[in-house]
Structures are given as C-alpha cells and as structure tokens.
Amino acid sequence: MFVFTTPSFGEAVRNALRMNSVDECYFDPTSRNDKIQKITFLIDSMTDEQRNFIRHCFPGDKKVKEIDQKEANEILVKSTPNQNASPLTKLQVAQEQPVQTTPTPSQVSAQKIIPPQPPQPVIKLLTYPPPPQTGGIAITSEDLHCLNEGEFLNDAIIDFYLKYIFNEKLTPSQREKTHIFSSFFYPRLTHKPERPRPGEETLKNVQVRRHNQVKTWTRHVDIFSKDFIIIPVNQNVHWFLAIICYPGKVPEVPESSPRPEVKNNKSSDNVSSTVEQESSSGSKVIIRELSNNGEGRFISCDSLNQDENSTSSVNSTYLVEEPPDSDEPSPETPDSTTHPDGKQRKEMPCICIFDSLSGPNRWRIPATLREYLEMEWKMKKGTKKVFDRNTMQGFVMKCPQQTNFSDCGTYLLQFVESFFENPIPYFGNPMPDLTNWFSELKISKKRQQLKELILNIHRKQVETANARKAKPPDGVQVTPVTVQQTDNR
C-alpha cells in the first residue's frame, strides 16, 4: 500500500521522528524522489472487508486508486532506498545504535526489571564444502538469522545453497555441463573500471577492462564447454537469476557491416521500441523514440558515458557501471512470448532471466553478459566470435512471482532447483510459460528447510571434529595401563 500525504503531514512526521534531510531515512511528500515521497506499507494480505473499509474512509477515485500487481512491483522497486551494489553481504550487517532519549520514570522502572541484552556473539556454524575441499562457504549464526520470515537472504546463504545444489542434487552428467558463479561475480564484472594511469595503455575499451576484472574467475574452467552458466544477480536490494544457455553453440557469423549514421530529429515523449544494433566496443545502442503523434526519431546512446554517473550509491562497495534498473524498454524480447518464430529446439544459445518481481526492465543484463562472453572467447580461444542479440537472444521468462517483498532470494534458489529438477521442455521463441513451475507452498517451506539443512550439516561437522580430536594421531600407539590396587595398612 502506497500512501501519498499532504506537505503539512509530511512536516509533522519529520518533526515527530526528528528527521533530517541528510539522514538515510527521510520523508518529504513534495519531493520528486520516489524513495522519500511516499509511505509504503508491506502488507501480507488484506480481506475484502478491510478493502471496503479503506474505500469508505477515503471515498472517491482521486483518494484511492487500485493498481495491478505489475504496477505495484514497479513502484515498489523504484521506492527502494539505495543500497550497496552487493547490499546483503555479511560485512554490511551491523548492530543498530539506539536513539539516546531522556527516559520517563516508567521507562526507568522497566529498565530495572528488564535489563538490556548484550549483543550475541557471531558463531561460525559450518564451512561448506568442508576442508580439504576448496572454495568453502562459511555460514555463521548471523547468516542463519537471514532465514527468519521477512528477512532478506544474504550472499552467504545464496552461495552456500547454490554449492549444495551443485554438489548434492545434480547428477554427475549435470555437474559436468554446469558452472555456477558466486553472487560476487556480476558486481565485480560491472564494477566501474579504474581509469588508466599516466603511461599505461589507454586504448583498452570498457569491454576489455571489464573482462580484466573477472578473467581469473575462469582460470580453471572452460565455460564454453558447459551447457548452463548460473549467475545470481542482486540489484536494488533484489535477487534474481540469469542463466546462460549453450554459450559454446553460438554459430560463427560474419561481422556485421558498420552501422549507418543516424540523424537525430527533435521529438519527445514515450520511448516505445527497442535497441536496433549493438557495438562490441562501446556498448552503444540505438533506441527509437516515438512521440504522441506517432513520429519517431532514433537516439544514439553510449552506455559508457551514460553509466559513469549512474551508480546505485555513493557508498557502494562496487561502483556499478550500468544502471541497476532502467525505465527504458527492453532491447530483448520483453517477455518469453514476443516475436515468435515457431521453432522449438532442445538446445539454443540464449540468456534466460528469471525474476520473481516482474516490472523492472533487465535489458542491460543480457547485453553485459554477451560482451563478457565475447571477450572470454577471444581471450581463451584466440579467435573472434560475435555474441549479440542475433546469435544469443535474451528472454525474460514467465515464472512464478513472489507475493511479498522479502522472498526474492528463496525464489532465486528455487528457480535453480526447478531448472534441473523440472527442466525447460524446449528452447525457442516463444519460450515456454513457467508461471506454474512450482507452488507458493513450496516457497513457504524453503526458509525452514534451509535452516534445518544448515543445522544438520553443523551437527555433522561438529561430530566429525570431535571424533577427530578423540582419535590419536597416526603412528601413535596407545598402551593400556593396568592399575594395581595395594593395601597400605
């Protein structure tokens, strides 16, 4: 529920809560900033009687407007406060400091009865997979708290369960053909490259510099030998999933001819169409803009120049070079039923986006991943291959949608599980409708299942460690000692 108020009410709220414009939490109904101009209530459910009560209290269309789920999701994402590019990491979980106020006599007596509890120590529960295997993910009691209802899953939980799926749930043949990147891969890939220092090579374009930031991530793996590459993505405090399918099957095609010069005619209003062509070295795109009278113009947009000023937060761990969400239309197929070609294939190079909160356009994700694949192919194979929307199309899949604002992480994990347990029947355009891929009941049990899994692994690792301590070192023989009792009289 989104509540828009009068300026005087906004001033009263600021005074009551002692808000300051420099504070992280601020409310101003007169602002044009979506993040501070309204009050958002995240309500689990609402009965018809409650809806009628609200209509009765605020009669008239101008006071209460009912919107659909998609529009609500779009407003919700735009209203989300800015966070770090990797917003849900363990390093950023901190204890909130209480506001210092003068206590009333009743509060003083209450404090005497119930003393403040000291912060609980963070306890390491497990490392998965355990040593001597490499690449283990450490899970702490703090991470376990993320599995409580209403909490956002952090990177440790996401990476842990993706590793668990890979090691425990996939068949050997599936593991052979699958590669899973950690949740830090995409933030690192889109981290704003540092500008060359004086004397250093300055001819490297953004695509090369981006690839340099993650080139060691595939040091021991050939991703083009894989059928599926799993990439968890977090943008704007929201988890969703990208899966690159059959990257090694992208066909060899001749390079496209140079793009003709485009003239810009003055026009305005609604952007309507899609990217016409991509550039492999500057991420330039052409967007057709339609005005109300139907006339159009083509605008050349250089994503490098555009993105350098569009970071998600000044305090970000990673300065993201691309906008986290865009109001522009998608240059890919907006959903998996657009532009059908009638062909169904068992294998097709493509990039599938699974997002449980429909609304925001994820148009930059496939483009960024294709640029990465093109550079990865060039560096690993020594030849050039074109990865563009003609050879590897992107799809925003029709998939189950979350009914609250906190379960995006659990949906991401279930998307990966269902992708292997109940595979997509075919690839093509249109893609199959996966709206009923799994039930909401399955999601409602996910957090408890993850908790039980973590605690079970914790108990097993503790038992193993205790047994190892009790066992004597190799090569050391324990000689039984006989104690003879004497009678000293």
N, C-alpha and C positions, 0 to 999 in steps of 0.2 A: 504494500500500500504506500503510495507516494503522496505526501501531504504538502501542499503549497500554502503558505501563510501570508498575512499582511506584513508590511515592513515594521509596524509597531509591535506586533507579536514577536517578530524576529529580534527586535531590540530588547524586549522583555526577557527572551530566552538567553540572549548573550549576557545580560546583566545578572540573571539568576545563576547562570553557570560560570560567570566570570570568564567569559571567552575573550580572547584577544586575536586580532587578525593574523598574527604571526604564529598562532598555535596550530597544531596539526588538526584539531577538531574545531571547526568554526561553522557558524550558521548565519547566512545572510540572504533573505528571500529576494533582495534586489540585485543580487549578483548574476552574471551570465555564466558563471562556472557551475556546471552540472553537479559537481561534487559537494557544493556548500549551499545550494539554493533551495533545497527541499529536505524534508524529514522522511526517511524511509523506514517502514515497519516490515520486518520479515516474519510473516505470519504463516504458521504451518498449515492451518486450514481455517475455513470460515463457513458457517452454516448459512442456509437461506434466510433464517430468522435474523442473523447478525447483519447480513447484507441489507435486508429490508429496513433494519433499524438505522443503518448508516444513511440510506436513501431518505428516510423520514427526517433525520436530523439535518441533512443537507439537501433540501429539495431543489429540483431544477437541474437541467443539463449542464449549466455553467459551473455548478458547485461540485458535482460528482460525475466523473466520466469513467466508464468501464472500458478497459482495453484488453486485448487478447494477450496470450502468453508470450508470443514473439515480441510484441512491442514492449511488454513489461521487462523482458530479458534485456532488450536493447537499452532501455532507460537504466536498468539496474547496473549493467556493466559500465555505462558512462558515468554513473554516480559513484562508482567505487573509488575510494581515496587512493591516491598514488602510493605505490609501494615500490620496493626494490625490484630489479629485474628478476632476481631469484628471491621472491618475497617470503617464502615459507621455510627458510633454512634454519637449522638449529642455532647458528651463530647469532641470529637476529631475535631469538626468543629471550626476552629479558623480564625481570621482575618489575612490575609497575610500582611506582612510589606513591604512597597515599598522600592526599592533599592535606596539608597542615592547617587545621582549623582549631578554634577555641572550643573545647568540649563543654557541653552542658552538664549540670550535676547528675542528670540521669545517665548520660553517656559515661561519666566518670565512674559511677557505681557499676555500670555494666562492664566497664573495662576491668574493674577489680574482680568481678565474677568470672569473666571470660577473658583471660589474658591473650594478647595477640600471639598467633602461632608463628614460630620461626620458619623461614623458607626451608622446604625439604631439599636435602642434598640430591644431586643428579647421580643416579646409579647406572652404570653400564650393565645392560642385561645380556647382550649377546653380540657376537660377530658372525655375520653370515655372508658367504660360506666361511666356516671356521678355518684357522690355520691347520695344515700348511698351505691350503689353497690361497691364492692371491685375490686381491680385489674385494676383500670382505667389507660389508657394510656394518657399522656399529650402530646398535639400537640402544637407547637409554630410556630411563623412566620418563624423561621429558618427552621423548618421541611417542611413548605409549599414551601419553595424555592427549595427543593429537587424534586418537581414535575414539575419544568421547563424542557423544552426539553433539552436533552443532559446531565442532572444531574442524578447521581445515587440515587436511593431511599435508605433512611437510615432505621435503625432498628425501629424507632418510627412509620414511615409510614407503614412498613410491619406489625408490631404488631397491630397497630390500625385497619388496614383493615381486618386482619385475625379475630380479635374480632368482627368487624362489620359483616363480612360474617357469623360467627357463630351465633351471636345474631339476626340478621335481615333477613338473606337469607336462613338459614337452617330450615327445618321443625322440630317440636318438636321431632319426632322419630329420625331424623338425628342428632340432638343435643345430644340426649340420647346415641347414639352409636359412638360419635366422641369426640376426645380430641385433642386440639391444644396446642403445646408447644410454648413458646415465642422464639424469634430469639436468645436469650442468652442461651438456653438450650444446644445446641450442643457444642458451645465454652466452656461452663462450664464442660460438660461431658468429653471433650477431653483436658481440661486443665491439664497440667503436674502435677501429684500428688506430693505433698511435700514428701520428704524422711522422714521416721520415725526418731524421735528424740531419743537420747540415753535413754534407759529404756522403750521405747514404744514398742508395739508389732511390730515385723518385719516380721512376717510370711504372712501378707496380700499381695496378689499379686496385680498386676496392675488393674485387672478387679474389685476387691473388692474396691480398693482405688478410682477408677474412679466412681464407683457407689455411694460411700460415698459422693462424691461431689454434687450429684443431688438427693439423696434419699428423701430429704424433698419436692422435687418438686411434688411428687405424694402422699403427706401426706393425701389428702382428696379425692383421686380418685383411682379406680382400673382400670388401663389401659387394663387389660386383659378382662374386660367386654365390652371393646369398639371394634367396627369393624375397625375403622380407627384412626390412630395417625398421625397428621400432624406436620412435623418438617421442618421449614425453615432453610437453611444452607447457610452461607456465607464463601467462601474460595477464597483467592487470588482476593479480590475485585469483587467477582461474586456471585450472588444469584442463588440458585437452590433449589429444593424441594425433600424431602424424605417423603414417606407415608408408614407407617407400616400397613399392612392389616391383619385383623383377627389374632392378636397375641394370643388370647385365644384358638384358634383352632389348635395350634401346637400339633401334636399327641405325645402320650407317646411312646418312643422308648428306647430299652436297650442301655446303654452306649456303645460307640464304643470301640473295643479292642485297646490296646496300639499300637501306630504306630511303625512299624518296623524300625530298624536303617537304615539310608540312607547313602550310601557311596558317597563321592564327588570325581569325576574324573575330571581332568583338561580339560577344554574346554572353548570356548569363543564365543562371538558374539551374535546373535539375540536371545533374550528371546521370546519364542513362545507359551508356553502352560500355564496352569492355576494352581492355588493352588490345591494341592491334598487333604490336610486334615488340619483342624484347631485344635488348642489346646485351651481349655477354660480358662487356667490359665496363659498363656504367650503369646497368640496370635502368636504362631509360625506357619509358613506356609511353604509348600514345593512348590518350583517353578521349573518347568522343563525348562532347558535352552538348546536350540538347536544351534549347530554351523552350519557353511555354508555347511559342508559335511554331515549334517543330523544326526551326532552323538549327543547324549544328555547326560546331567547329571542332577542330582537333587540337589538343593541347599536348605539347611535349613536356613530359615531367621527368626530371633527373632525380631519381630516388636518393642519390648520394647527397646532392645539395639540399633536398627537402628534409632528409632524415637527420642531418647533423644537428639540427636544432630541435629534434623531436624525441628527447629522452623521456622515459617514464618518470624519473625523479632525479632531483639534483643530488640526492644522497645515494644513488644506485650503486650497488656493487659492480654491476655491469652497465656501461652506457650503451643502450641498445640503439643500433644504427637504423633500424626500421621502426615505423610506428607500431605499437603493440596491437592496436585495433584501428581500422580505417573506416571512415564514413563513405569512402568511395565504393562503387560497385565492384564486384569481384571480376578479375580478368579471366578466371577459370569459369567452369560451369557453376552457377550459383548453387545448384543442388544436384543430386545424382540422377535427375530425370530430364535435364535440359539438353537440347540438341541431340536427340537420339540418332544413332547411326544404324540401329537394328542388329548390330553384331554382338554376339556373346562369345567370350574367349575364356579358356581356362587359365591362360597366362597373358598378362598385358602390362607393359611398363606404365605405371601411374603412381600418383601420390594421393592417398586417402586421408582425409581429415575427419576425425570422429570427435564431435563437440557436443557435450550434453546440455549446453546452454546456447541454443540457437539464437541468432540475432547478429552478433558482430561478424563482419566480413574477415575471413582469414586469408585474404588474397595474397599477402606477401609470403606466407609460409611456403607454398609450393615453389614460388619463384626463387626464394632464397635457397631452398634445398636443391633445386636444379642447378643453380650457379655453383653450389658446393660440389655436386656430383660431376659437373663438367671439369672443374679444376682437379678433383680427385682422380678422375680418369686420365687426365693429361699428365699428372704427376706420377701415377702408378703404372700406367700403360705406355706412356711415351708417345701417344698419338692423340689426335683431337677428335672428339665426338660431340655432336650437338645435342644438348639436353634443353629442350624448350617445350612450350605447351603443345606443339605439334607431335613431338616424339614421346613426351611423357606428360600426359594431361593430369590436372589436379581435380579432385572431386571432394565436395563437402557432402559426406554421407548422411542419408536419412537414418538416424539412430535414436535409441531411447533418450528421453530428455529428463533431466532432474527436476524435482518438484520443490526444491529449496535452494538456498544459496551456499551450502557448505559441502555438498556431496560430490563435487566435481572430481575430486581425487579418487573416490571409490568407483565412480563411473569409468574413469580412465583405466583403472586396474581391471574392471570387469570387461571393458572393451577388448583389452589384450587377451584375457582368458577366453572370451567368446570367439575371438578371431581364430583361435586354434581349436577350441572345442567344437565350435559350430561354424566352420569356415564359410566364407562368402561363396555362394554356389557358382558364380561366374563373374568375370570382369567384362566390362563393355560400357557402352553409352546408349541407354541409361544403365546405371549401376542398380543392383537390387535394393529394394526398400527393406531396411533393417530396423524399422520402428519397433517391431515386436521381437527383437533379437533376444532379449531377456526381460524378466518381470521386475517390477519395482520391489516385490517381496524379496527377490534375490539381493538387491542392493541394500535393503533394510537390515539384512543379516550380515553384511560384509564387515562392518566395523568390529562386531563381536567375534566373528571368525578370525579376523586378523589379530585381535587381542589374544585369543586362545592359542593361535599358532605361535605368536611371539613368546608367550609364557611357556608353552610346551618345549620349544627349542631352548629357551633359557634353562628350564629344569634339566633337560638332557645334557646341555653343555656343562652345567654345574656338577651333575653326577659324574660326567666323564672326567672333569678336572679333579674332583675329589678322589676318584678311583686312581687317577694317575699319581696323585700325591701319596696315596697309601701304598702303592706298589713300589718295591725297592728298585733302585737303578739297575740297569742291565750290567751283569758281571759281578754283582754284589750278592754273595750268598749269606743268608740269614741262618745262623747256627742256633738251634733250640737250646735253651739254658734250663738245666734241671736244678731246682732249688731244694736242698735237703734241710729239713727241719731238725734242729737239735734241741735237746732238753737240758737247759742250763740250770741245774739245781745246786 
